[in-house]
């Protein structure tokens, strides 16, 4: 009888312990945050560029949080990427091969103290097959007890919006060519005069055609207008400079920098054009429609001739022309 009592007590204790651990785990889920963000956000292309995601686990609970992190991260994390029509993209062949082969999974146990975070970076292309341009929704999934055939505990992250541009077309000189989104054709610079270049650029902005708007802009020169940015540009290597240009382009489109040049004019008029063999300037009067009045600004665009093409390298704005009607 005593043995039966002992067994019953042990069984009851085990059930209570499991219930406590289950309740504790459920509670920890609410206090442990799992977030993802783009590690070095830039312009991503459909096939070539890596897409680095920073994964961060933050412990907001009063107790340490422990989980297993595999040396090969495919056994600790997943990425679910879907189109705007909610179609899930297929997993990368390499990920499928690793998970279907029988191998020992080496891991280390990570302990995150209360109020602290742990981060690591992964490339989306190691997890999901990405080849088509378009817009996608990205969510990550962490397996604290490693990826197994039967998974009891999963942590889901926030969502990210990913935009993939068509792959760059490279000309015979190794220079990337822009694509016209409206027609799908390659955008090629024409031998336009300085005033025609400015008119082309302003018209493209009126029509929200970003590829055409950037066609005659020297983003490197525009980026270096700021003394601090110029010093940073000088200290960067080639890859860092490409990243700076990509970030600057995105910032222009999001109207977070140099809003004077990215704002949309309702009307414009070329006032004056001056140029020689290598340099030129074009002065234009731009009209912006406000709620109760029209605002006029005089812009001067500075251009340089590069390989027989006029390119905008700088600009200035005279706000003394502002008037109400």
N, C-alpha and C positions, 0 to 999 in steps of 0.2 A: 504493500500500500504506500509505503514511504517512497519507493522508487517511482510509482505512478505520480505521486504528488510532486516529486522533484522534477520529473519530466514535464508535467503540466505547468509548473512554475517557470521552468526554463523556456517552454514554448510561449507562454504568456509574456515573459520578459522580452523574448525575441521579437514578438509581434509589436509590442509597445515601442521597442527600440526602432524597429523599421518604420513605424508610424511617425515617431518623433523625427527621424532622419528625413522621411518624406515631407513632413510639414516644414522642417527646417530648409530643405532644398527648395520647396515652393516659395517660402518666404524670401530666400536668397535671390530667387529669380527677379523679384520685384526691386531688390536693392542693389543688384549687380547690373550695370549698364553695359551694353555692347553696341558700339557705334563704328561706322565706317565713313571715310571721306577720301577724296582724291589726294594722293600724296603730293604730287606736283602737277596740279591741273594745267592742262594745255589743250591745244587743238589735237584731237585724236583722229587718226585715219583708219579706214576699214580693215587694213591688213598689216601695215608695217609697224606702227608705233606700239610699244608696251603701254599698258594701262595699269599703273601702280595704285593700289588701294591701301591706305593705312587702316589697320584694324586696331581698335582700342577697347580694352575691357577695364571698366572702372568699378571699384568696390566702394559702394556707399553704405555698406552694412557696418555694424559695430565690431564684427569679428573678421578674422582673416578669411579670404576666399581662395580655395585651391582648385586647380584643374590641371589636366595633363596636356602638354603641348608636344606633338610629334615632331621629330627631326625633319621628316618629310611632311610638310604642312597639309598635304591633301588628306591626311588622316585626322586632321583637327578642324578643318574649315571647308566650307562649300560656298559657291556663289550661284544664286538663282537670277538669271538675266532673262527678261521678257520684253517682247515688242509692245508697242502701244496697243496692239490687238490681243495682248495677254498670251502670246505664243511663246512658250519656253524654248530657249536656245539649247542645242545639244551640248553635252559635256565634251571636253577635249579628249582626244584619243589617248593621250598620255595618261590622263587621270583615270580613265576607265581601265587601262592596262595595269596600272599600279594597284588599283583596288581589287582587281579580279585575280591577280597572281598571289600565291601564298608566300608571304615574306614576313619576317619578324619586324614588328613596328617598334622602333626605338623612340623613346620619349623622355621628357623630364617633367617633373611636377613643379608648377609655378605657384607661388604663394603671393597673393596681393593683399597687403595690409589695408586696414580701414582708411579710406580717404585717398588711396593711391590708385595709379593706373598702370597698365602694361600694354605696350603697343608693338606691332610688327607690320611689315609691308609685304604684300603679295601682288603678283601680276595676274590680272584677270584672264589673260590668254593662256595661262597654265591650267585653267579650270573650265573654260567655256570656249566653244568654237565660234569666233567672231570673224566674219568675212564680208558682211553686207553693211553699207552705209545706212544710217537711219537713227531713230531715237529709241532708247531702251531704258528700262527700269531695272536697277541693280539692288539686290538684297543679299546679305551674307548670312551664313549659318555656321555657328560654332558647335563642336562636339566636345564638351568638357571631359568626357570619358573616352574619347577617341571614336573614330568612325568604325562602326561594326554593322553586321547584317541586321541586328535588332538594336535600335537606338532608343534609350529610355529618356534621355535628357538632352534637349536641344535649345540653344539660345539663338534667337533671330535678331537681326540688326535693323537699323533704320533703312530707308530707301535713298538711292542716289539716282539722278537723271544723267544718262550718258548719251552723248551725241557723237556719232561717227561720221566723218566726212568722207566723200569718195577719195580713193587713193590718188595721190598726186601723179600727174603725168610729167615726165622729165623730158626736156628737149635735148637736142644734140649737144648742147653746151653744158648739160647737167643742171639746168635751171628749172625748178618746178613751175608748171603752168597752172594757172587758175582755171576752174571750170565754171561756166555760166549755168547757174541753177535753173534758170527759166528755160534754156534751150538744150542744156546738156553738152554744148559745144565748148571747145577750148577757147578761153579768152586770150587774145593775142594783142599786144600793144601795137598801136598804129602810129605812124609818123605825123602826129597832130601838132599844131602850133600851140604855144603856151596858153592862149585864151581858150582854144578848143579843148585842151586837157582839163582846165578848170571847169568849163561848161559841162564836159563829160562827167567829171567827178561829182559836181553838184546835182546834176540830173539823176545820177545813179543813187545819190542819197535821198532825193525826193521820192524815188521809186522803191526805196529800201532794198536795193540790189547791192549787197555788201561786197560781193566778188568784184563787181565793176567799180565800186567806190574805192577799193584798195588797189586797183590795177595800176594807177599812176601815183600812188603814195609810197614814198620811201619810209617805211616804218622804223627802220634803224635810225635814220636821221631825225625823225619826229620824236622817237624815244629819247634820243640824246640831247634834246632841247633843255631838259632839266639837268642842272649841274650834278646833283646827287646821283641821278640815274646814269649820267655819263661816266662818272667815276666807277660806278658798279659795272657798267658795260665794259669799261677798259680792263677791269680786274677779272672778268669772267673768261672761261675758255669757250671754244666754239659751240659746244653743246649748251652751255649756260646762256650764251647769247641767243641761240635759237629759241630757247625756252622763254627768255625775256621778250623777244619779239612776239611769240605766240600769246603770251600773257597780255601784252600790250594790245594786241589786236582784239582779244576777247574783252578787255576793259573798255576799249573804244565802242564795241558793239553794245556793251552793257551800260554805256554812258557813265562810267565811273571815273574816267580821266579825260582830259582835253575835250570837254563837252562842247566847246565853241565850234570845233570842226565837225563833230558828229551829229550836231543838232540839225533837224530837217527844216530847210527854208521853204516858205510858201512860194516865193518868187525870187529871182535874182537877175541882175543886170551887170554885164561887164562894162566897167567905166574906163579902164586904161590898161594898156599892155606895153611893156618895155622889155626888150631883150637884145642880147648880142649873140655871138656864136656859142657861148657856153652857159650863160646865166640869164635869168629873166624874172620879171615880176608881173603879176596880174592883179589889178584892183577891181573888186566887184562889190556891188551894193546888194545886200541880202535882206529880204523882208520876212519877218516872222509874225504869224498871226497869233495874237493873244486874245483873251476873252473879250475885252472891250476896246482894243486898239491894235494897231500894227507897229511892230518894233523894227526899226531900220538899223543895220550895222554895216560898216564898211570893212571888208576883209581885204588884206593884201596877201597873196600867195606867192611864195618864192620858189622858183624852179631851177633845176640844173639839167643840162643835156647829157644824157648817158647813152652811148652807142646809138646816136641819132634819135633818141626818144627823150622828150621832155618829161621830167619827174618832179612832183611836188616834194620839197624837202623841209619846208617851214611855212609858217603863216603868222599873221598878227591881226588883231581886231581893234578897230576904232569905234568905241561906243558913243562918241560925241554926236553921232548921226541919229541917235535915238529920237523919235518923235511920235506924237500921238495923232490919230486921225478920228 
